Amino acid sequence: MKVGQPGEIIYEPVLLAQLPDGRIFLEAHRDPYRKKSEQPLQFVRELAAANNVDKAIDWKKAADVTSRDEGIAREIGAISH
């Protein structure tokens, strides 16, 4: 990207992703505007259930990631690869 090109800002303090190989990652950022859920772990539970991956998640790992708000994607699958 060059200076002056248009860009897009995406406001998603919590991101959940499942890779093609089945690994599940969670990334949580500080939510300075408090526009999203004040309970990020509950938001992750709802998102995971809606995408049928809730049983494949290690919820202790997920709680740790959401409590840190460090903005780094961490693997949270119940079975690590």
C-alpha positions as CSV (number, residue, x, y, z in Angstrom):
1,M,0.0,0.0,0.0
2,K,1.3,3.5,-0.9
3,V,0.9,6.7,1.1
4,G,-2.3,8.4,0.1
5,Q,-4.2,5.3,-1.0
6,P,-7.6,4.7,0.5
7,G,-7.8,2.1,3.2
8,E,-10.5,0.5,5.3
9,I,-10.6,0.5,9.1
10,I,-12.2,-2.5,10.6
11,Y,-13.5,-2.3,14.2
12,E,-13.4,-5.8,15.6
13,P,-11.9,-6.1,19.0
14,V,-12.4,-9.9,19.0
15,L,-11.6,-12.1,16.1
16,L,-12.1,-15.8,15.8
17,A,-10.8,-17.9,12.9
18,Q,-10.7,-21.5,11.9
19,L,-8.0,-22.4,9.4
20,P,-8.5,-25.0,6.6
21,D,-6.5,-27.5,8.7
22,G,-9.0,-27.2,11.6
23,R,-6.8,-25.1,13.9
24,I,-8.8,-22.3,15.8
25,F,-7.3,-19.0,16.6
26,L,-8.6,-16.1,18.8
27,E,-7.3,-12.6,18.9
28,A,-8.6,-10.0,21.4
29,H,-7.8,-6.3,21.4
30,R,-8.6,-3.6,23.9
31,D,-11.9,-2.0,23.1
32,P,-11.4,1.7,23.7
33,Y,-14.8,2.7,22.4
34,R,-16.7,0.0,24.3
35,K,-19.0,-0.5,21.3
36,K,-18.7,-4.3,21.3
37,S,-19.6,-6.7,24.1
38,E,-18.3,-5.8,27.5
39,Q,-17.9,-9.6,28.1
40,P,-15.7,-10.7,25.2
41,L,-15.6,-14.3,26.3
42,Q,-19.4,-14.5,26.1
43,F,-19.2,-12.9,22.6
44,V,-16.6,-15.6,21.6
45,R,-18.9,-18.4,23.0
46,E,-21.8,-17.0,20.9
47,L,-19.7,-16.6,17.8
48,A,-18.2,-20.1,18.2
49,A,-21.7,-21.7,18.7
50,A,-23.0,-19.9,15.6
51,N,-20.1,-21.4,13.6
52,N,-20.3,-24.9,15.1
53,V,-16.8,-24.8,16.6
54,D,-17.7,-24.3,20.3
55,K,-17.0,-27.9,21.2
56,A,-13.5,-27.7,19.5
57,I,-12.3,-24.8,21.7
58,D,-10.3,-25.0,24.9
59,W,-12.3,-22.5,26.9
60,K,-9.5,-22.0,29.5
61,K,-7.2,-20.8,26.6
62,A,-10.0,-18.6,25.2
63,A,-10.5,-17.0,28.6
64,D,-6.8,-16.3,28.9
65,V,-6.7,-14.7,25.4
66,T,-9.7,-12.4,26.1
67,S,-8.4,-11.3,29.5
68,R,-5.0,-10.2,28.0
69,D,-6.3,-8.0,25.2
70,E,-2.8,-8.2,23.6
71,G,-3.9,-8.2,20.0
72,I,-2.0,-11.4,19.1
73,A,-3.8,-14.4,17.5
74,R,-3.4,-17.4,19.8
75,E,-4.4,-21.0,19.0
76,I,-7.3,-22.0,21.3
77,G,-8.3,-25.3,19.8
78,A,-8.9,-28.2,22.3
79,I,-6.5,-30.3,20.2
80,S,-3.3,-28.4,19.2
81,H,-1.6,-29.3,16.0
